[in-house]
């Protein structure tokens, strides 16, 4: 059996982009398991949820927005700090950039390392990476909750708990019962857990389920367009996380090495989730973080380009 290529360096094929209407003035920009963006159209302006990885890639989102409205994009909301979500923000020069206080603190702490790390992992996703002027800094932040009015349309931004990162937020559009969840939920795509808080994430999913959304746009995967699909997406994410962390916790109790824990986890995860988008990419990072947390490391260790390669060689080499 051939060894997996590092992260997503072998994933260079074009993805088909979909731009789906999920409610009145609400759209999901998705691409077969690549990072999603969301669009909320108000009376006088629009909001984009997650900026894409480069300003050149953001132009495709902007082009599709122009097919449905001539209202300007005045806000870009960052669901969290990861480079693949935020480095395209300079493609929206007239927009306010919004994220949580915690996400901004993580940019300060580890933004440059994350940028270097993710560019090395995802060459296809960072098209025209030379167009990125540097780290993305928000112009507005908030601790837990913030309401933005797009004319008469209310958008509620909220940090509902630690999960994919410590600073994740959702965008809730109450007049349509629609939620944009960022990477709190993935649909037929692996959760990336390299910066996760495994013991918090299930409770955060409970908080998300309490919204009883009619539709939900996940971080990756197709939009969930009815209540059953929303529940299925949350349940699928929960199952992925509990299966993974449960396996690693068991390995730690048995005093397994990280490599042994990785092999044991793959044995239980592959049959259920092996066909999910970016699964092989995520698993070494996921097990490494789960192993750390199960052994008592509460705050995720910073990933660097060098650490990425060392870890991959140890687990997949």
PyMOL commands that set and color helices and strands:
alter all, ss='L'
color gray80, all
select helices_A, chain A and resi 55-66+83-86+89-91+101-121+129-131+198-209+227-253+258-273+279-294+305-316
alter helices_A, ss='H'
color red, helices_A
select strands_A, chain A and resi 18-23+26-31+34-41+46-49+73-77+96-100+140-142+145-150+153-158+170-173+178-186+215-220
alter strands_A, ss='S'
color yellow, strands_A
deselect
rebuild
show_as cartoon
